[in-house]
Amino acid sequence: MSKLFARFVKDESGATAIEYGLIAALIALAIITGAGLLGTNVNLKLEEIANKLKPAAAPAP
């Protein structure tokens, strides 16, 4: 029984899988956050351009 417990304590393959999972989750979080910020900034810039173009597109009376 003690051999089985000692082998279980020394086995680090599960820890490695958990570490890779945490790294993947952090990378995904960084990508999601970056994409959200980028999307917001692009949307604001496009709205600014659209507002500048509105007077040019208004029909003449």
Buried (B, 14 or more C-beta within 10 A) or exposed (E): EEEEEEEEEEEEEEEEEEEEEEEEEEEEEEEEEEEEEEEEEEEEEEEEEEEEEEEEEEEEE
